[in-house]
Amino acid sequence: MARSTVLLLLAFLVACKSKPPTDVLPEVTGGGWHRVDIREIPPQAAPDPISPRSIRSIVAGTYEGPGKLSVRVYHVVAPAIGLELVQRWRAPENVADYYEGPYIVVISWPESQPPFLQEFRDDLNTRLRLAR
């Protein structure tokens, strides 16, 4: 009986660990940005060139402030995948991508680069480091 309880507890912990890190997309962040939308995207529907087998979860959000931003945070199965993907991927204009541990972040904006993007990115990086 104790063995089945331990296995059930381990399964629960693994399921919790693989949940999308929705708390890494704050409601308000540096530079005057506030979140207006947040959603989970299934790995099979990844809008970027990342294999679904490499993705644990995807969280996407939209921010408004000095402009408008769209952010996708991919939680990948290993930090090395993030490094490899960001090195190979050529981001289109008005898109910034980088990795922070097991997370790949893709930030896009519709017009010229909005001011205060660096403050937004710094706040997000702090949250990603704490989520590891």
C-alpha positions as CSV (number, residue, x, y, z in Angstrom):
1,M,0.0,0.0,0.0
2,A,2.8,2.5,0.9
3,R,4.5,1.8,-2.5
4,S,1.4,2.7,-4.5
5,T,1.0,5.9,-2.4
6,V,4.6,6.9,-3.2
7,L,4.1,6.2,-6.9
8,L,0.9,8.2,-6.9
9,L,2.7,11.1,-5.1
10,L,5.5,11.0,-7.7
11,A,3.1,11.0,-10.6
12,F,1.4,14.0,-9.0
13,L,4.7,15.9,-8.6
14,V,5.7,15.2,-12.2
15,A,2.3,16.4,-13.4
16,C,2.6,19.6,-11.4
17,K,6.2,20.2,-12.6
18,S,5.1,20.1,-16.3
19,K,2.3,22.6,-15.9
20,P,2.8,25.8,-17.9
21,P,4.5,28.6,-15.9
22,T,1.7,31.1,-16.2
23,D,2.9,33.0,-13.2
24,V,6.0,34.0,-15.2
25,L,3.9,36.4,-17.3
26,P,3.1,39.1,-14.7
27,E,0.0,41.3,-14.9
28,V,2.2,44.5,-14.7
29,T,5.9,44.7,-15.5
30,G,8.7,47.2,-16.0
31,G,8.4,50.0,-18.5
32,G,4.7,50.5,-18.0
33,W,3.5,47.2,-19.5
34,H,0.3,45.5,-18.4
35,R,-1.0,42.1,-19.5
36,V,-4.3,42.1,-21.3
37,D,-4.4,38.4,-22.3
38,I,-2.9,35.1,-21.2
39,R,-3.4,31.6,-22.6
40,E,-1.9,28.2,-22.9
41,I,-1.0,26.8,-26.3
42,P,-0.7,23.0,-26.9
43,P,2.8,22.0,-28.0
44,Q,1.4,20.6,-31.3
45,A,0.2,24.1,-32.1
46,A,3.5,25.9,-31.5
47,P,3.6,28.9,-33.8
48,D,7.4,28.9,-33.9
49,P,9.7,26.3,-35.5
50,I,10.2,24.2,-32.4
51,S,9.5,20.4,-32.4
52,P,6.5,19.6,-30.2
53,R,8.6,16.7,-28.7
54,S,11.0,19.4,-27.3
55,I,8.2,21.4,-25.6
56,R,6.7,20.8,-22.1
57,S,4.3,23.7,-22.3
58,I,3.7,27.1,-23.9
59,V,2.2,30.2,-22.3
60,A,1.4,33.2,-24.5
61,G,0.3,36.7,-23.4
62,T,-0.4,40.1,-24.8
63,Y,0.8,43.3,-23.2
64,E,-0.1,47.0,-23.7
65,G,1.8,50.0,-22.5
66,P,4.1,52.2,-24.5
67,G,3.0,50.0,-27.4
68,K,1.8,46.5,-27.8
69,L,3.8,43.2,-27.2
70,S,3.0,39.6,-27.8
71,V,5.1,37.1,-25.7
72,R,5.4,33.3,-25.9
73,V,7.3,31.4,-23.2
74,Y,8.2,27.8,-24.2
75,H,9.1,25.5,-21.4
76,V,11.4,23.0,-23.1
77,V,12.5,19.6,-21.9
78,A,16.2,20.6,-21.5
79,P,18.1,23.9,-21.3
80,A,20.5,22.8,-24.0
81,I,17.5,22.7,-26.4
82,G,16.8,26.4,-25.8
83,L,20.4,27.3,-26.6
84,E,20.5,25.3,-29.8
85,L,17.1,26.6,-31.0
86,V,17.9,30.2,-30.4
87,Q,21.3,29.9,-32.2
88,R,19.7,28.3,-35.3
89,W,16.5,30.3,-35.5
90,R,16.5,33.5,-37.5
91,A,13.9,35.8,-35.9
92,P,11.9,38.0,-38.3
93,E,11.9,41.7,-38.0
94,N,10.2,43.0,-34.8
95,V,10.8,39.8,-33.0
96,A,13.3,39.1,-30.2
97,D,14.0,35.6,-29.0
98,Y,16.3,34.3,-26.3
99,Y,16.5,31.5,-23.7
100,E,16.7,31.5,-20.0
101,G,17.4,28.0,-18.6
102,P,14.7,25.7,-19.7
103,Y,12.6,28.6,-21.2
104,I,12.6,30.0,-24.7
105,V,11.1,33.5,-24.9
106,V,9.7,35.0,-28.1
107,I,8.7,38.7,-27.9
108,S,7.1,40.4,-30.9
109,W,5.6,43.8,-31.6
110,P,3.6,45.2,-34.5
111,E,5.4,48.5,-35.1
112,S,8.9,49.8,-34.6
113,Q,10.6,48.6,-31.4
114,P,8.6,50.0,-28.5
115,P,10.4,51.9,-25.8
116,F,11.1,50.2,-22.5
117,L,11.4,46.7,-24.0
118,Q,14.6,46.1,-22.0
119,E,12.8,46.7,-18.7
120,F,10.0,44.3,-19.8
121,R,12.6,41.7,-20.7
122,D,14.6,42.2,-17.4
123,D,11.4,41.7,-15.3
124,L,10.5,38.6,-17.3
125,N,14.0,37.1,-16.9
126,T,13.8,37.6,-13.1
127,R,10.6,35.6,-13.0
128,L,11.9,32.9,-15.2
129,R,15.0,32.4,-13.0
130,L,12.7,32.1,-10.0
131,A,10.4,29.6,-11.8
132,R,13.3,27.1,-12.3
